[in-house]
């Protein structure tokens, strides 16, 4: 059963990392191909974004699971290592 993108919910960083099978240390480490941190690459490609929520407002990293999976497919189809 396909997921309707209009009904998909934002997930927090821990769930994004679970989809990628990454730890927090890998997320904040430097990508050897681009020379920038993985979190910067994911943010620039639109996979994750920052959102303020709560009282007092705190910056949270969130993303859609479908965009994470799509980013993984695009990177692997180009032959780039994730």
PyMOL CGO cylinders between C-alpha atoms (Angstrom):
from pymol import cmd
from pymol.cgo import CYLINDER

trace = [
    CYLINDER, 0.00, 0.00, 0.00, 1.47, 3.34, -1.07, 0.3, 1, 1, 1, 1, 1, 1,
    CYLINDER, 1.47, 3.34, -1.07, 1.70, 6.24, 1.34, 0.3, 1, 1, 1, 1, 1, 1,
    CYLINDER, 1.70, 6.24, 1.34, -0.28, 9.30, 0.35, 0.3, 1, 1, 1, 1, 1, 1,
    CYLINDER, -0.28, 9.30, 0.35, 2.25, 12.19, 0.51, 0.3, 1, 1, 1, 1, 1, 1,
    CYLINDER, 2.25, 12.19, 0.51, -0.45, 14.60, 1.63, 0.3, 1, 1, 1, 1, 1, 1,
    CYLINDER, -0.45, 14.60, 1.63, -1.08, 12.44, 4.70, 0.3, 1, 1, 1, 1, 1, 1,
    CYLINDER, -1.08, 12.44, 4.70, 2.57, 11.88, 5.57, 0.3, 1, 1, 1, 1, 1, 1,
    CYLINDER, 2.57, 11.88, 5.57, 3.76, 13.41, 8.82, 0.3, 1, 1, 1, 1, 1, 1,
    CYLINDER, 3.76, 13.41, 8.82, 7.05, 15.02, 9.74, 0.3, 1, 1, 1, 1, 1, 1,
    CYLINDER, 7.05, 15.02, 9.74, 9.38, 12.89, 11.84, 0.3, 1, 1, 1, 1, 1, 1,
    CYLINDER, 9.38, 12.89, 11.84, 12.11, 13.92, 14.24, 0.3, 1, 1, 1, 1, 1, 1,
    CYLINDER, 12.11, 13.92, 14.24, 15.84, 13.45, 13.73, 0.3, 1, 1, 1, 1, 1, 1,
    CYLINDER, 15.84, 13.45, 13.73, 15.97, 10.09, 15.53, 0.3, 1, 1, 1, 1, 1, 1,
    CYLINDER, 15.97, 10.09, 15.53, 13.43, 8.59, 13.10, 0.3, 1, 1, 1, 1, 1, 1,
    CYLINDER, 13.43, 8.59, 13.10, 15.27, 10.05, 10.09, 0.3, 1, 1, 1, 1, 1, 1,
    CYLINDER, 15.27, 10.05, 10.09, 18.49, 8.47, 11.35, 0.3, 1, 1, 1, 1, 1, 1,
    CYLINDER, 18.49, 8.47, 11.35, 16.70, 5.14, 11.84, 0.3, 1, 1, 1, 1, 1, 1,
    CYLINDER, 16.70, 5.14, 11.84, 15.62, 5.18, 8.18, 0.3, 1, 1, 1, 1, 1, 1,
    CYLINDER, 15.62, 5.18, 8.18, 19.22, 5.88, 7.12, 0.3, 1, 1, 1, 1, 1, 1,
    CYLINDER, 19.22, 5.88, 7.12, 20.63, 3.34, 9.63, 0.3, 1, 1, 1, 1, 1, 1,
    CYLINDER, 20.63, 3.34, 9.63, 22.96, 6.04, 10.92, 0.3, 1, 1, 1, 1, 1, 1,
    CYLINDER, 22.96, 6.04, 10.92, 24.10, 7.13, 14.35, 0.3, 1, 1, 1, 1, 1, 1,
    CYLINDER, 24.10, 7.13, 14.35, 24.16, 10.75, 15.48, 0.3, 1, 1, 1, 1, 1, 1,
    CYLINDER, 24.16, 10.75, 15.48, 27.97, 10.77, 15.16, 0.3, 1, 1, 1, 1, 1, 1,
    CYLINDER, 27.97, 10.77, 15.16, 27.73, 9.87, 11.45, 0.3, 1, 1, 1, 1, 1, 1,
    CYLINDER, 27.73, 9.87, 11.45, 25.06, 12.53, 10.91, 0.3, 1, 1, 1, 1, 1, 1,
    CYLINDER, 25.06, 12.53, 10.91, 27.32, 15.25, 12.29, 0.3, 1, 1, 1, 1, 1, 1,
    CYLINDER, 27.32, 15.25, 12.29, 30.53, 13.88, 10.71, 0.3, 1, 1, 1, 1, 1, 1,
    CYLINDER, 30.53, 13.88, 10.71, 32.11, 15.16, 7.49, 0.3, 1, 1, 1, 1, 1, 1,
    CYLINDER, 32.11, 15.16, 7.49, 31.17, 13.59, 4.14, 0.3, 1, 1, 1, 1, 1, 1,
    CYLINDER, 31.17, 13.59, 4.14, 34.41, 12.64, 2.36, 0.3, 1, 1, 1, 1, 1, 1,
    CYLINDER, 34.41, 12.64, 2.36, 32.98, 13.30, -1.14, 0.3, 1, 1, 1, 1, 1, 1,
    CYLINDER, 32.98, 13.30, -1.14, 31.58, 16.79, -0.60, 0.3, 1, 1, 1, 1, 1, 1,
    CYLINDER, 31.58, 16.79, -0.60, 33.78, 17.91, 2.29, 0.3, 1, 1, 1, 1, 1, 1,
    CYLINDER, 33.78, 17.91, 2.29, 30.79, 19.16, 4.27, 0.3, 1, 1, 1, 1, 1, 1,
    CYLINDER, 30.79, 19.16, 4.27, 28.83, 17.66, 7.10, 0.3, 1, 1, 1, 1, 1, 1,
    CYLINDER, 28.83, 17.66, 7.10, 26.10, 15.19, 6.25, 0.3, 1, 1, 1, 1, 1, 1,
    CYLINDER, 26.10, 15.19, 6.25, 23.51, 17.33, 8.04, 0.3, 1, 1, 1, 1, 1, 1,
    CYLINDER, 23.51, 17.33, 8.04, 24.44, 20.28, 5.78, 0.3, 1, 1, 1, 1, 1, 1,
    CYLINDER, 24.44, 20.28, 5.78, 24.12, 18.12, 2.66, 0.3, 1, 1, 1, 1, 1, 1,
    CYLINDER, 24.12, 18.12, 2.66, 20.72, 16.79, 3.75, 0.3, 1, 1, 1, 1, 1, 1,
    CYLINDER, 20.72, 16.79, 3.75, 19.51, 20.30, 4.57, 0.3, 1, 1, 1, 1, 1, 1,
    CYLINDER, 19.51, 20.30, 4.57, 20.68, 21.76, 1.25, 0.3, 1, 1, 1, 1, 1, 1,
    CYLINDER, 20.68, 21.76, 1.25, 19.00, 18.97, -0.69, 0.3, 1, 1, 1, 1, 1, 1,
    CYLINDER, 19.00, 18.97, -0.69, 15.71, 19.60, 1.13, 0.3, 1, 1, 1, 1, 1, 1,
    CYLINDER, 15.71, 19.60, 1.13, 15.56, 16.26, 2.95, 0.3, 1, 1, 1, 1, 1, 1,
    CYLINDER, 15.56, 16.26, 2.95, 15.55, 17.78, 6.43, 0.3, 1, 1, 1, 1, 1, 1,
    CYLINDER, 15.55, 17.78, 6.43, 14.68, 21.20, 7.74, 0.3, 1, 1, 1, 1, 1, 1,
    CYLINDER, 14.68, 21.20, 7.74, 14.66, 23.06, 11.01, 0.3, 1, 1, 1, 1, 1, 1,
    CYLINDER, 14.66, 23.06, 11.01, 11.43, 23.86, 12.83, 0.3, 1, 1, 1, 1, 1, 1,
    CYLINDER, 11.43, 23.86, 12.83, 10.92, 25.72, 16.09, 0.3, 1, 1, 1, 1, 1, 1,
    CYLINDER, 10.92, 25.72, 16.09, 8.41, 24.20, 18.49, 0.3, 1, 1, 1, 1, 1, 1,
    CYLINDER, 8.41, 24.20, 18.49, 7.54, 24.11, 22.17, 0.3, 1, 1, 1, 1, 1, 1,
    CYLINDER, 7.54, 24.11, 22.17, 7.76, 26.62, 24.95, 0.3, 1, 1, 1, 1, 1, 1,
    CYLINDER, 7.76, 26.62, 24.95, 10.39, 28.01, 25.03, 0.3, 1, 1, 1, 1, 1, 1,
    CYLINDER, 10.39, 28.01, 25.03, 10.86, 27.48, 21.30, 0.3, 1, 1, 1, 1, 1, 1,
    CYLINDER, 10.86, 27.48, 21.30, 13.61, 24.99, 20.49, 0.3, 1, 1, 1, 1, 1, 1,
    CYLINDER, 13.61, 24.99, 20.49, 15.07, 24.29, 17.09, 0.3, 1, 1, 1, 1, 1, 1,
    CYLINDER, 15.07, 24.29, 17.09, 14.19, 20.74, 15.99, 0.3, 1, 1, 1, 1, 1, 1,
    CYLINDER, 14.19, 20.74, 15.99, 15.40, 18.83, 12.95, 0.3, 1, 1, 1, 1, 1, 1,
    CYLINDER, 15.40, 18.83, 12.95, 12.56, 17.21, 11.03, 0.3, 1, 1, 1, 1, 1, 1,
    CYLINDER, 12.56, 17.21, 11.03, 11.96, 15.54, 7.69, 0.3, 1, 1, 1, 1, 1, 1,
    CYLINDER, 11.96, 15.54, 7.69, 9.52, 13.47, 5.68, 0.3, 1, 1, 1, 1, 1, 1,
    CYLINDER, 9.52, 13.47, 5.68, 10.36, 9.73, 5.46, 0.3, 1, 1, 1, 1, 1, 1,
    CYLINDER, 10.36, 9.73, 5.46, 9.57, 9.66, 1.73, 0.3, 1, 1, 1, 1, 1, 1,
    CYLINDER, 9.57, 9.66, 1.73, 12.06, 12.45, 0.99, 0.3, 1, 1, 1, 1, 1, 1,
    CYLINDER, 12.06, 12.45, 0.99, 14.73, 10.60, 2.99, 0.3, 1, 1, 1, 1, 1, 1,
    CYLINDER, 14.73, 10.60, 2.99, 14.14, 7.41, 1.00, 0.3, 1, 1, 1, 1, 1, 1,
    CYLINDER, 14.14, 7.41, 1.00, 14.10, 9.35, -2.28, 0.3, 1, 1, 1, 1, 1, 1,
    CYLINDER, 14.10, 9.35, -2.28, 17.42, 11.01, -1.40, 0.3, 1, 1, 1, 1, 1, 1,
    CYLINDER, 17.42, 11.01, -1.40, 18.92, 7.57, -0.69, 0.3, 1, 1, 1, 1, 1, 1,
    CYLINDER, 18.92, 7.57, -0.69, 17.74, 6.29, -4.09, 0.3, 1, 1, 1, 1, 1, 1,
    CYLINDER, 17.74, 6.29, -4.09, 19.14, 9.28, -5.95, 0.3, 1, 1, 1, 1, 1, 1,
    CYLINDER, 19.14, 9.28, -5.95, 22.52, 9.08, -4.21, 0.3, 1, 1, 1, 1, 1, 1,
    CYLINDER, 22.52, 9.08, -4.21, 22.86, 5.34, -4.84, 0.3, 1, 1, 1, 1, 1, 1,
    CYLINDER, 22.86, 5.34, -4.84, 21.76, 5.64, -8.50, 0.3, 1, 1, 1, 1, 1, 1,
    CYLINDER, 21.76, 5.64, -8.50, 24.60, 8.13, -9.03, 0.3, 1, 1, 1, 1, 1, 1,
    CYLINDER, 24.60, 8.13, -9.03, 27.00, 5.62, -7.54, 0.3, 1, 1, 1, 1, 1, 1,
    CYLINDER, 27.00, 5.62, -7.54, 27.75, 7.83, -4.55, 0.3, 1, 1, 1, 1, 1, 1,
    CYLINDER, 27.75, 7.83, -4.55, 28.43, 6.23, -1.22, 0.3, 1, 1, 1, 1, 1, 1,
    CYLINDER, 28.43, 6.23, -1.22, 26.08, 7.00, 1.66, 0.3, 1, 1, 1, 1, 1, 1,
]
cmd.load_cgo(trace, "trace")
